[in-house]
Amino acid sequence: MPNTSLLSNVSTSQLDQIALNMADVERLSNIGDIGIAVDYSDNMLANEMQNEFPLAMWLLNTQASRRMRAKQRDGSIDIRKDSTGKFQITLPWTVGTTPPTDTSEECCWVPFDLQKCGAQAPIDLLCLKRCEYLLENFMNDIRRFGTNDLVGNGFQNAGETVEQARTRMDLISMAWFTARNIILGTSDTATETLKKFHGLMEILEQADVIKLSAQNILAGFDSLACRLAVLGGGDYIIAVHPLTYMAIDNAVQPGQFGTLPNGWTRDGGVLRFQGIPFIQDKLVTLDMKESTGEAYLLDGRTVGAWMMTNLRPEEKYWRFSGDYNKKIAEGCAGECKYYYNAGTAFGTNANKLAVLTEIPLSANCTGTSLFGLDNIIQPTTIVPMDVKTA
């Protein structure tokens, strides 16, 4: 089958090895054709775009995150280098009162005093680059897609230039990679889709964040209710994979007298635990081999994410670099376009976080019932192709 990676980024080590193969563009378009050309306009996405990021968007908009952005706007945000040269951002202070002074041998008590605790989180850089030879860069800015090209799919539009379509793909890709790193990033993990980044996963993996087994779903959530009863109020959510949510939803059934188990409510079919809403996101931990999932309890007053710019970086965070060669047909030069972001996920109170582990998936949602859907259950690209034909 023809090469369909029209807008994909090509990863290389040297600029003079990276040119986009314009033949790929021409295979999927009619630019420059004379006479009757193949009509590619009748096309559809193999699957729905996997570019919604509910947990990352919640994390970027928690009370804690909004406080950090306000400090950035008014210039009071504290960012400095540590002894290793790593940029660190100072997190909001947590404040409490001192333990009581022993006055058992005296007539009067003495007042409590205030104490504070502060922490910092590392700032990591994220970037995406696209490189091409200079002549191709000029031509991409001239050549336009027609109505019978591979258009109408959200990536390419009739009448726009190849460069406009590629820039859109750049920004969509950058948002996808960044959201994934905000949730799954750790400082010592690098994969095809993850850079070393201080993400939510690094916070949840810390030893002071409690892990509760939920092999029995209702019993696991009852254990969580005990903590919530002691902790009191918060701006909580529970994040789960959609398949984990289905398993939880199936486990919460009315009892003998038609009432749901203690602490559970349904409003218009929407499930809540202790009044806490669920956020479904495919980035939340799911182990299909073990048929188990996890649930993250997060308090928006103490956990959040700070990023330098939007998931799709503003233009002031774009950069360009060039290199020269002696290949006349390629314009004697090449150019790379870079998109940058930087930031961190952070938490200031581990007691307001918890992870429920080993949540068994519904028996009907394992094995053959999900055959061919691996790339959609846990997507590793924006529009996964069918496993059987990709």
N, C-alpha and C positions, 0 to 999 in steps of 0.2 A: 504494500500500500504506500501511497506517497507520503513524504515527510510532512507531518502536520504541525510541526513546532514553529509556526510562523513567527510568533512573538516571544518565544522563550529566550531566557538569558543564557548566554554561552559562557561558561566559567573557564578561564584560561589564566596563564601566568604572565604572558607578555602580550602587549597591545598588538604587535604585528602578527599575532597568531589568531586574533579574535574576530575577524570580520564576519558580519552576518552574511550568510550565503543568500544572495538575492534570488537564486533559483527557487528557494523555498517559498519566497513571497509569490513568485510567478506561478508556481504550481497551484496555489490557492487563490489566484486572482487572475484577472484578464487584462491587467495593466500592460499596455503595449501590444496587445493582440490586434490582428487585422482580420476582419471577416467574422464569421459566426464563432462565438467562443462558448466554452462550457459554462452553464449557469450554476453557480455555487450558492445562489441566494436562498435556495430551499434547504435550509439546514436547521438543526436544533442542538442544544446542549445535550451531551450524553447523560448528565445528571444535573441537579440543581447546583448553583454556585454555593460553595462552602465558604462564604466570605461574610458571615454574620458572627459577631464575637460578643455574645451576651455577657459572659463573665468578665472579659477584659474591659468592656465598656462600663460595667458596674464598678469594677475596681478603680477605673480612672475617674469615677464620679462619686466616690464615697465622701463622707464628711471629712475624713482625714486627707483625702486627695484634694478636695476643694480648699482646705486650709493651706496646703502647700502651694497651690496655684495662686492663691491670694497673696502669699508672701512673695512669690516670684513677681507678681504685678507691682507690688509696692516697694520692691527692692530690698526687702528684709530677709530674703532667703539666704541661708548660710551654706555656701559651697566652698570647700577648700581641699587642698591636696594633703594626703597623709605622707608619712615618712617614706613610703615606697613610690610616691608620685601618682598614686591613684586618687581620682577625685571622689570625695565623699560628700553626701548631703546630710545636714543635721536634721533629725526628725523632731517632731513636736515633743516637748518635755512631758513626762508623766509625773504627776504631783500627788503626794499623799501626806499623811501626818505621822509623826514619830510615835514609837511605842510609849506607853505611859511611864513616867518616872516613878520609881519606887518611893513612895512617901508613907509607907506603912507605919513608920515610927514617928511621923510628924502629924501635926494637926490638920494641915491643908494639902490639897492637891496642887500641882503646878500645871499650867496650861500646856497643851500639846504644841509642838512646833511643826513647821512645814519641812518636808524633804522632797527632793526631786531626783528624777532619774532620766538621763539622756542617752541617746544612741545615734549612730550614724549608719547610713546605708551606702554601698558603693554605686557609683554611676558608671554604666557600661555603654559603649558606643555600638550602634547598629547601623549598617549601611547596605545599600544595594547598588550595583553598578551595571551599566550596559555600554558595551564598546563596539565600534564599527570603524571601518576605514572612512576617510574624509569624503571621498567621492560618493560613497554610499549614503553618508550623512546628508550631503547636498541633494541627492536624488530622492531620498526618502521624504524630504521636505517639499518635493514637487509632485511626486507620483501620488495619485488619488485612487481610492476604491470606487468602483462603479456599482450600479444597482444589481448586477449579476455576479458580484464577487461574494466572498464568504462574509456577509454582513448580516446585521440584525440579530446578533447573538450576545450583545452586551460588550463585546471587545472591539469590533470594527463596525464603522458606519459608512454608508455610501456618501461620497463627497468629501470625506476627510482624507488627509494625507497619511501615508504610512507612518511618518514620524508622530503624528497626533495619536494614532492607534497604539504605537509602541510606548509613548509616554503614559497613556492611560494604563496599559498593562504594567508598566514599571510601578506606578502608584498603587494599583490594586495588589500587586505582588508584595510591595513594601509593607502595606497595611496587614496583609495576611501573615507574613513572617513576623512582624513586630508583635501583633496580638498573640501569636503562638508563643513567642519568647516571654512576654509579660506573664503568661500563666505557667508555662512549662520550663522556663529557663532556670539554670543553676550555674554557679560560678565555675564549675568544673565539667560541664557537659557541652559537647559540640557534636552535632549530627548534620545530616543533610538539610534540616530545617531549623536547627537551633544553633545559636551562637552562645558563647559563655556570657551569661547574663543573670543578674540577681533578680529572679522572678518569684512569683508566688510559691512555686514548688520548693524553692530553697527555704522559704519561711516555714512551710508546712512540714518539711523534713527535719526541722530542728527538734532536738530531744525534749525541749520544754513545751512543745505542742502535743497535747494528749492524743493518743490513738486508742479508739474503742472498737472492739470487735462487734460486728453486727451480723454474724452468721445467722442468728435469729433476729430478723429485721425489727420487730416490735420491741424486743428486749434491748436491742442496741440503742434504739431511740429513747427508750425509758431511761437508760443510763445517761444519755445526753440531757434528758429532762432534769435529772438530779443536779447536774452542773448548772443548768439554766436557773433552777430554783434558787441556788445559792448566789449566783452571779447577779441576778436581777436584770434590769433593763439593758437594752442595746439596740443597735440598728442592724439586726442579723439577717442573713440569707443563708440558705443551704444550697450548695452547688453540686449538681450530679450530672452524669451522662444521661441522655434520653433513655437508654435501655435500663439504667439503674433506676431512674424515676418510674418507669413502667413496673419494675419489680416491686418497688415500694408501694406504688399505687395499688397493685394487685394484693399486697399483703394487708393493706388497711381496709378491712371490710366490716360492715355492721355486725354487731353481736346478736345475742338472743333477743334483745328488746329493740333492735333496729338502730342502736346507737353505735357510733364509731368508737374505737379504743380511746382511752383517756389521752387528751392532749391533741387529738387529731380533728381537723374540720375539713369540710368540703363546701366550697361556695361556687355554684355554677360549674361544678366538676373540677375546680382548681383546688388542689390539695395543699394544706398548710399543717405545720407541726408547731404547737405552742404559739400559733399566730404567725410563725415565720414562713415566708414564701420560699419556694424552690426556684432556682435558676437552672435551666437545662443547657448544657454546653458539651459538645463532643470532645473538648480538651480535658475534661475531668477524667481522672484515672479510671480505666476499664481494662480488665484482663480477660480477653475472650478465651484464652486457653484454660483458665481456671473457672470461667463463667462467673466472675465476681466483679463488683464495682466498688467505688468509694463515694463518700459524701463529705463535703467540706463545710463546716460551720464557720462562718466569717462574720465579724462585727465591723460594719462600715465606719464606726467611730475610731477604730484602732488599726485598721489595715487599709492599704490603698496602693496607688501607683502614681509616680510622677514621671512625666515624659517631657522632653525639651520642646516637642512640637506634636502635631496631630499624627494619627496613624498613617495618613497620607501626608508626608512632609510638605510644609509650605515652601514656596519657591526659594525663599532666602536660605533654605537648608539644602539646596541643590548646588553641586559643584561640577566643574568640567576640567579635564586634563587632556593634554595632547602629546603625541610623540611623532617623530619624523622618520621617514625611511626614503629609499631611492626608487620605490615602485611607482612609476609614473601613472600606470593604469589605476592605481588605488588613491591617487591624489597626493602621493608622496607624504602622507601623514595619516594618522588615525586619531580618534577622539573617544574619550570615555565620559559618560554622564553618571554622576553619583548622587544618591539620595541618602540623607543622614537623619538619624534620630539618636537620642541618648536618654537614659533614665534608669529607673529602678522600681521594684516593688518593695513595700516596706510594711512592717508590723511593729506596734509599740507595746502590745500586751498579749503574750502568748496564752494567757488564761482565757481570752475571749475568742480563741480559735480551737477547733477540734477536728479530727478526721475519723469518720466511721469507716472501718475497713471490712473486707470479706463479705460484702453484701451480696447474697446469692441472686443471680439473674433469674428471671422467670424461665421455667423449663421449656416453654414454647419459643423462647428467644435465643436458643442455642442450636448448634449443629446445622443441619440441612436447611432450617428455616431461613438462615441468613447467608446461604451459599451465594458467592459472587459479590457480596457487599462489603468485603473487607476495606476497600478504599473509601467507602462512604461512612462506615461505622467510625473509623478513625482516619479522617482524610489527611493525606500528605500532599495535596495539591488543591487548587481552587475549584476546578471542575474535574473530578475523577472520571476516568473512563471505566467501562465495564471490565472487570477483572478477566473475563473470558476472552475479550477481544482486544484489550489494550496492548 
